Amino acid sequence: MVCSLLSGTGSWMMRHLGIFLRGMAMGAADLVPGVSGGTIALITGIYDDLLQAIASFSPGLLKTFKSEGIPGLWKAINGTFLVALAAGIGTSIVGLSGTLHHLLEFHKAALFAFFFGLVAASIPMVAREVQRWKVATGVLFLVGAAITFGVGSLPPLQVTPSLFYLFFCGALAACAMILPGISGSFILLLLGVYSPVISALKGLDLVVIATVGAGAVSGLLGFSRGLKSLLHRARNSVMATLSGFLLGSLQALWPWKENALLLYTHSDGRETWLQSNAWPTGDWHSCILFAAVGAVLVGGLQWAGKRLKS
């Protein structure tokens, strides 16, 4: 009896430790423009659980609370799963924001090469979710690729963000965050608030963090129910489109860039440029190595996800 109880407790702890670690991977991915936490959730086998848990937040929860109390409410929202995942995401965002900011500043090509390999290796894994490829799903794949390719080619806005604008950006980025291939951080970059948000995370500016967080929660709750319904009704079509999203996002993650157009000169003399993809230059051997590491990591994440789920 005691051995069985200890075994069950150990299994429960390992399962939720796995969810916490996958949350950390999602948080790290969401901090980098061009990479989506939804991609990590999908390849590690928790995407459907994540959508189901988020979509469960509805007015019907009040009825559940009245009839079943807190235990019923906690079960309805899959509370332990959400807490473990949110803890992992939060740990990554708070603990890694400074490191990723440094890497983006001084080792951008290597960092983007790593995520280029990660996303490229994810495409066939997501495409395998399509049970039957037809002309229609092939067209949706190409449309999805065209959308993220076009979004990734847009120049970033130059704005002085208000709190209302930050709330709106948080909501839009959260919608993108749970779509594999569309990066929430890249949406923040396009809307001109990526640097202010990263600076707020580094400096623990609670007003900005709370405003963006409230927008993100609002966006997640509103968007997840629609996406969950689409997956239930037309999973093949949705997965084909998401596979295309991943393919199109690769152009934004191409490690080698060159300045194409001066967008803005800051008061301290710093310049913001619109960049375009370029031929490999410099230490391209290292970039290939980091891309290979990213591709191998995807395989490891998917293997770990299957083992933890089983």
HUPE-V38525 format. One record per pair of residues at least 24 apart in sequence whose ideal C-beta (glycine too) atoms are under 10 Angstrom apart, sorted by the first residue. I is the first residue (numbers start at 1). J is the second residue. Records with the same first field share a line. If there is no record, write none. Layout:
I->J ; J
This chain:
12->80
14->307 ; 308
15->80 ; 81 ; 84 ; 308 ; 309
16->80 ; 81 ; 83 ; 84 ; 85 ; 87 ; 88 ; 308
17->84 ; 88 ; 308
18->44 ; 45 ; 46 ; 84 ; 88 ; 304 ; 305 ; 307 ; 308 ; 309
19->44 ; 46 ; 49 ; 50 ; 80 ; 81 ; 82 ; 83 ; 84 ; 85 ; 86 ; 87 ; 88 ; 308
20->83 ; 84 ; 85 ; 86 ; 87 ; 88 ; 89 ; 91
21->84 ; 85 ; 88 ; 91 ; 92 ; 301 ; 304 ; 308
22->46 ; 50 ; 84 ; 85 ; 88 ; 89 ; 301 ; 304 ; 305 ; 308
23->50 ; 81 ; 82 ; 83 ; 84 ; 85 ; 86 ; 87 ; 88 ; 89 ; 90 ; 91 ; 92
24->85 ; 87 ; 88 ; 89 ; 90 ; 91 ; 92 ; 93 ; 95 ; 96
25->88 ; 89 ; 92 ; 118 ; 297 ; 301 ; 304
26->50 ; 85 ; 86 ; 88 ; 89 ; 92 ; 93 ; 177 ; 178
27->85 ; 86 ; 87 ; 88 ; 89 ; 90 ; 91 ; 92 ; 93 ; 94 ; 95 ; 96 ; 97
28->88 ; 89 ; 91 ; 92 ; 93 ; 95 ; 96 ; 97 ; 99 ; 100 ; 115
29->89 ; 92 ; 115 ; 118 ; 119 ; 177 ; 183 ; 184 ; 185
30->89 ; 92 ; 93 ; 173 ; 174 ; 176 ; 177 ; 178 ; 183 ; 184 ; 185 ; 188 ; 216
31->92 ; 93 ; 96 ; 97 ; 99 ; 100 ; 101 ; 103 ; 104 ; 183 ; 184 ; 185 ; 194 ; 197 ; 198 ; 201
32->96 ; 100 ; 103 ; 104 ; 108 ; 111 ; 112 ; 114 ; 115 ; 118 ; 183 ; 185 ; 186 ; 253
33->104 ; 112 ; 115 ; 152 ; 156 ; 183 ; 184 ; 185 ; 186 ; 187 ; 188 ; 189 ; 190 ; 194 ; 252 ; 253
34->111 ; 112 ; 115 ; 116 ; 119 ; 148 ; 152 ; 181 ; 182 ; 183 ; 185 ; 186 ; 189 ; 249 ; 250 ; 251 ; 252 ; 253 ; 254
35->111 ; 112 ; 114 ; 115 ; 116 ; 118 ; 119 ; 180 ; 181 ; 183 ; 184 ; 185 ; 186 ; 249 ; 252 ; 253 ; 294
36->119 ; 122 ; 148 ; 176 ; 177 ; 178 ; 179 ; 180 ; 181 ; 182 ; 183 ; 184 ; 185 ; 186 ; 187 ; 242 ; 245 ; 246 ; 249
37->89 ; 92 ; 174 ; 176 ; 177 ; 178 ; 179 ; 180 ; 183 ; 184 ; 185
38->176 ; 177 ; 178 ; 179 ; 180 ; 181 ; 182 ; 183 ; 184 ; 227 ; 242 ; 245 ; 246
39->115 ; 118 ; 119 ; 122 ; 123 ; 125 ; 126 ; 179 ; 180 ; 181 ; 182 ; 183 ; 242 ; 245 ; 246 ; 249 ; 298 ; 301
40->118 ; 122 ; 180 ; 298 ; 301 ; 305
41->85 ; 177 ; 178 ; 180 ; 305
42->122 ; 125 ; 126 ; 129 ; 178 ; 179 ; 180 ; 181 ; 239 ; 242 ; 243 ; 246 ; 302 ; 305
43->118 ; 119 ; 121 ; 122 ; 125 ; 126 ; 180 ; 246 ; 297 ; 298 ; 299 ; 301 ; 302 ; 305
44->298 ; 300 ; 301 ; 302 ; 303 ; 304 ; 305 ; 306 ; 308 ; 309
45->301 ; 302 ; 304 ; 305 ; 306 ; 307 ; 308 ; 309 ; 310
46->81 ; 85 ; 305 ; 308 ; 309
47->126 ; 129 ; 178 ; 180 ; 231 ; 242 ; 305
48->228 ; 231 ; 232 ; 235
49->78 ; 81 ; 82 ; 85 ; 309
50->78 ; 81 ; 82 ; 85 ; 178 ; 220 ; 224 ; 228
51->178 ; 220 ; 223 ; 224 ; 225 ; 227 ; 228 ; 229 ; 230 ; 231 ; 232
52->77 ; 78 ; 81 ; 224 ; 228 ; 231
53->77 ; 78 ; 79 ; 81 ; 82 ; 85 ; 224
54->78 ; 82 ; 174 ; 178 ; 217 ; 220 ; 221 ; 222 ; 223 ; 224 ; 225 ; 227 ; 228
55->220 ; 221 ; 223 ; 224 ; 225 ; 226 ; 227 ; 228 ; 229
56->82 ; 221 ; 224 ; 225 ; 228
57->82 ; 217 ; 220 ; 221 ; 224 ; 225
58->221 ; 225
89->177
93->198 ; 201 ; 209
94->201 ; 202 ; 204 ; 209
96->201
97->197 ; 198 ; 199 ; 200 ; 201 ; 202
98->198 ; 201 ; 202
100->185 ; 198 ; 201
101->195 ; 198 ; 199 ; 201 ; 202
104->185 ; 194 ; 198
107->286 ; 290
108->255 ; 257
109->254 ; 255 ; 256 ; 257 ; 280 ; 281 ; 282 ; 283 ; 284 ; 286 ; 287 ; 290
110->255 ; 283 ; 286 ; 287 ; 289 ; 290 ; 291 ; 293
111->253 ; 255 ; 287 ; 290 ; 294
112->252 ; 253 ; 254 ; 255 ; 256 ; 257 ; 287 ; 290 ; 291 ; 294
113->253 ; 254 ; 255 ; 256 ; 280 ; 284 ; 286 ; 287 ; 288 ; 289 ; 290 ; 291 ; 292 ; 293 ; 294
114->253 ; 255 ; 287 ; 289 ; 290 ; 291 ; 292 ; 293 ; 294 ; 295 ; 297
115->183 ; 249 ; 250 ; 252 ; 253 ; 255 ; 290 ; 291 ; 294
116->249 ; 250 ; 251 ; 252 ; 253 ; 254 ; 255 ; 287 ; 290 ; 291 ; 294 ; 295
117->253 ; 255 ; 287 ; 288 ; 289 ; 290 ; 291 ; 292 ; 293 ; 294 ; 295 ; 296 ; 297 ; 298
118->253 ; 290 ; 291 ; 293 ; 294 ; 295 ; 296 ; 297 ; 298 ; 301
119->180 ; 181 ; 183 ; 245 ; 246 ; 247 ; 249 ; 250 ; 252 ; 253 ; 291 ; 294 ; 295 ; 298
120->246 ; 247 ; 249 ; 250 ; 253 ; 291 ; 294 ; 295 ; 298
121->246 ; 291 ; 292 ; 294 ; 295 ; 296 ; 297 ; 298 ; 299 ; 301 ; 302
122->180 ; 181 ; 243 ; 246 ; 247 ; 249 ; 294 ; 295 ; 298 ; 299 ; 301 ; 302
123->180 ; 181 ; 242 ; 243 ; 244 ; 245 ; 246 ; 247 ; 249 ; 250 ; 298
124->243 ; 246 ; 298
125->243 ; 246 ; 298 ; 299 ; 301 ; 302
126->180 ; 181 ; 239 ; 240 ; 242 ; 243 ; 244 ; 245 ; 246 ; 247
127->239 ; 240 ; 242 ; 243 ; 244 ; 246 ; 247
128->239 ; 243
129->231 ; 235 ; 236 ; 238 ; 239 ; 240 ; 242 ; 243
130->235 ; 236 ; 237 ; 238 ; 239 ; 240 ; 241 ; 242 ; 243
131->235 ; 236 ; 239
132->236
133->236 ; 240
134->236 ; 237 ; 240
136->236 ; 237 ; 240
137->234 ; 236 ; 237 ; 238 ; 239 ; 240 ; 241 ; 243 ; 244
138->240 ; 244
139->237 ; 240 ; 241 ; 244
140->234 ; 236 ; 237 ; 238 ; 239 ; 240 ; 241 ; 242 ; 243 ; 244
141->237 ; 239 ; 240 ; 241 ; 242 ; 243 ; 244 ; 245 ; 246 ; 247 ; 248
142->240 ; 241 ; 244 ; 247 ; 248
143->240 ; 241 ; 244 ; 245 ; 248
144->179 ; 180 ; 181 ; 182 ; 238 ; 239 ; 240 ; 241 ; 242 ; 243 ; 244 ; 245 ; 246 ; 247 ; 248 ; 249
145->181 ; 241 ; 243 ; 244 ; 245 ; 246 ; 247 ; 248 ; 249 ; 250 ; 251
146->244 ; 245 ; 247 ; 248
147->181 ; 182 ; 241 ; 244 ; 245 ; 248 ; 249
148->176 ; 179 ; 180 ; 181 ; 182 ; 183 ; 186 ; 244 ; 245 ; 246 ; 247 ; 248 ; 249 ; 250 ; 251 ; 252
149->244 ; 245 ; 247 ; 248 ; 249 ; 250 ; 251 ; 252
150->248 ; 251
151->176 ; 181 ; 182 ; 183 ; 186 ; 187 ; 190 ; 245 ; 248 ; 249 ; 252
152->181 ; 182 ; 183 ; 186 ; 190 ; 248 ; 249 ; 250 ; 251 ; 252 ; 253 ; 254
153->248 ; 251 ; 252 ; 274 ; 276 ; 277
154->186 ; 189 ; 190 ; 252 ; 274
155->190 ; 260 ; 261 ; 263 ; 264 ; 272 ; 273 ; 274 ; 275
156->186 ; 188 ; 189 ; 190 ; 191 ; 192 ; 193 ; 194 ; 195 ; 263 ; 264 ; 272 ; 274
157->189 ; 190 ; 191 ; 192 ; 193 ; 263 ; 264
158->192 ; 263 ; 264 ; 266 ; 272
159->191 ; 192 ; 193 ; 196
160->192 ; 193 ; 196
161->191 ; 192 ; 193 ; 196 ; 197 ; 208 ; 211 ; 212
162->211
163->207 ; 208 ; 210 ; 211 ; 212 ; 214 ; 215
164->211 ; 215
165->191 ; 192 ; 193 ; 211 ; 215
166->191 ; 193 ; 196 ; 197 ; 200 ; 207 ; 208 ; 209 ; 210 ; 211 ; 212 ; 213 ; 214 ; 215
167->210 ; 211 ; 212 ; 213 ; 214 ; 215 ; 216 ; 218 ; 219
168->193 ; 211 ; 212 ; 215 ; 218 ; 219
169->193 ; 194 ; 196 ; 197 ; 211 ; 212 ; 215 ; 216 ; 219
170->197 ; 208 ; 209 ; 210 ; 211 ; 212 ; 213 ; 214 ; 215 ; 216 ; 217 ; 218 ; 219 ; 220
171->212 ; 214 ; 215 ; 216 ; 217 ; 218 ; 219 ; 220 ; 221 ; 222 ; 223
172->215 ; 216 ; 219 ; 223
173->197 ; 212 ; 215 ; 216 ; 219
174->212 ; 213 ; 215 ; 216 ; 217 ; 218 ; 219 ; 220 ; 221 ; 222 ; 223 ; 224
175->216 ; 218 ; 219 ; 220 ; 222 ; 223 ; 224 ; 226 ; 227
176->219 ; 223 ; 245
177->216 ; 219 ; 220 ; 223
178->219 ; 220 ; 223 ; 224 ; 227
179->223 ; 227 ; 238 ; 241 ; 242 ; 245 ; 246
180->239 ; 241 ; 242 ; 243 ; 245 ; 246 ; 249
181->241 ; 242 ; 243 ; 244 ; 245 ; 246 ; 247 ; 248 ; 249 ; 250 ; 252
182->242 ; 245 ; 246 ; 248 ; 249
183->245 ; 249 ; 252 ; 253
184->216 ; 219
186->249 ; 252 ; 253
188->212
189->252
192->263 ; 264 ; 272
195->272
251->276 ; 277
252->277
253->277 ; 291 ; 294
254->278 ; 280 ; 287
255->280 ; 281 ; 282 ; 284 ; 286 ; 287 ; 288 ; 290 ; 291
256->280 ; 281 ; 282 ; 284 ; 287
257->281
